Structure formats: C-alpha cells, structure tokens
Amino acid sequence: MTGCIGNGPAASSGGTTTGDDATTGRSDETGNSALDLREANVTGVETEPVTDGVRFDVTLYHDDDGEDGHANWWQVERLDGDRLGRRDLSHAHGTLEFTRSSTVQIPDDVDCVVVRGHDQTHGYGGQAMLLAIDDGATRTVRQGEDPDSFSSSDCP
C-alpha cells in the first residue's frame, strides 16, 4: 500500500499526536489545533493501485453519538473540487475512528487529490487531506462549511 495515515492511532509517517484538548485529546500533525468532533475529520488515507482504479482506505473521526446526524460520506476530489468518487456511510459509528474503503478511478492527468468527510448536521468542515497520488504523501488541511479549492502548490 502507498499513502500514509495522518493522525490515526497507527500513524506510519508524518502524523504525531501532541495535543491535549479536553474535548478530543487530539491535534493535527503540527500539534496546533484540536479536532472538532462535531465535524467529519479525515485522519488517515491509504491507497493501493488496483485493476479498476485506486483503492482508498479512509479513516474518519467524528462524534456520531453526540448529535442527531452522523458522518454520512467521504469523497475524493480533484483540487478544484470536482468529485472523482464517493463512499456513502449509512449508519453512525460512535465516537471512534473508523476506516471504510472504496475504489476510485483517477484520471492520468491528476497527481494530487483532496479527501474530505461530510456529516449530516454540519456538512463539510473539520479536517481534510491532500494526497499525492504518485508517492502517497499526505497533508492535513482544515476546511470550513464551504469546501475549499486547492492549487498544486498546496499538495504535499
């Protein structure tokens, strides 16, 4: 597999957990901002080339027990926000990190993608990840209620 897990419990490269926020106990890989568990945070991405595309194993962290809504999907996008693939999530997963997989076709001209989570109550928000397709390097980014667009200079 290529790719790396960002802040997940099995962080393999780049991710360190240095925060001590009372709400989450977690911080991003810079150690600065604690994750807001009311939002669907992407904390890890691993990829593997397969016959019909690229398999994405995406780890989300969200407080599905804390509100009426739950993390309801994650998706892979081009840097300009055009969706390449989505994995729907049909039920709550509690307040635990969980990983779900899906295969996405990545066009030859795409070398970096955005992986975002979404929840029923808040929509976008929380932590997303930029992923370099060729070497699996990741970079965590915070997003607001409206999904940001990125440029190739934002990629890891």
N, C-alpha and C positions, 0 to 999 in steps of 0.2 A: 504494500500500500504506500501511496505517497500522501502528502498532506500532513498536517500536524494538528494535534489537539491544542486549542488555545488555553483556556483556564480550567479545563476539565480535571477531574481527580487524577487522571492518568496522563498528565501533561508530559509530552515527549520532547518538545523543543519550544523555546520561546516563552512559554507561559509560566509565570510564577504567581503564587497566591500570597500576597503580602499584606492585604488589608485586614482590618478587624472591625468592620462596620457592624453595629449591633443588629441591624436588620438582616443582613445577608451573610456576614462573615467573609465576603468575597470581594476581590477587587480586580480591575483589569490588569493586563500584564505589565503596566507601568506602575502599578501599586497605588494609583491615584483615586479613582472613582469606584465606589462600590456599585455592584449591580443592583438595579431596581427590579425586584422580583415580580412586581405588578406587570412587567412587560416581558415579552418572549425574547430572551437573550440567547444568542448563538455563542456557545462557549467552546465548541470544538468542531472541526471539519477534517475528515479524512477522505481521500479519494483513491480510486483504483480504476485504471482503464479496463473496460470490458468490451465484448464484441459489439454491442449496440450503443456504446457511448461511454460515459464516465459514471461509475458508481460513487455517490456521495453518501457518506455516513455523517450525519449532522447531529450534534448534541445541543439540546436546548435546556435552559434552566429558567423556570417560571413557577410562580406560586399558584398552581391550579386549584389548590384548596382554599386560597384566601379570598376568592371572589366568585361571582356567578359565571364568568367567562373563563375559558381555558385557552392555552396555546393551540390554535387551530390549523396552522400550516407553517411550513418553511419553504423558501423558494431560492432558486439560483437565477441570477440575472446578469445581463451584460452591464458594463459600467454605467451606461446611460439609462438603466432601469428596465430595459426590455426583458421580459421574462423568458427564460430558456426552459425551465421546468419547475414543478411544484410538487411537494409531498403534503397531502392533506392529513390532518390528525383528527380523528373522530371522537376522542374522549379525553378527559382530564388524566393527568399523570401524577398528581400530587405535587409536593414541593421537593422534587428530586430532579437531578439531571437525568435526561433520558436521551437515547440515540435512536434515530429512525433513518432508514436508508431508501434511496431511490436512484434510478439510473436516468441520467440527463444527457441528451445529445449536445455536444459543444461544437459549434462551427469551427473550422480550421483557422479563421481569422480572429478568434477570441483567445487571448492569452491570460486574461485575468477576469475573474467573476466576483460578484457580490453574493453572499449567502445571508439571507435575512429571515428572522422569525416574525410571527404575527399572532396576536391574540384577539379573542372575540370582543373584549371590553375596550382595550386601548388601541387596537390596530397595530400600526408599526410603532417602533420605539425600542429602547433597550440597545443591546449590543449586537452589531452585525459583524461579519468577517469578509475581508477581501482575500481572495485566494489566487495565487499564481498557478496556472494550470500546469506549466512545464515542470516546476520543482516542488509544488505543494506548499510553498511558503505562505503563511497567513499573517494578516494584520487585523487587529480588532479596531472597530470604529463605533462610535456612538451615533445613533440616529434619532431624529425627532419624530413627531407624529407623521410628518410627510417624509417619504423615503428620499434620501439624498441621491444625487448622481455623483459619479466619481470620474476622475481622469486617470490615464495610465500612470501619471506621476504619483498617484495615491497608492498604487499597488506595491506589495512587498517585494 
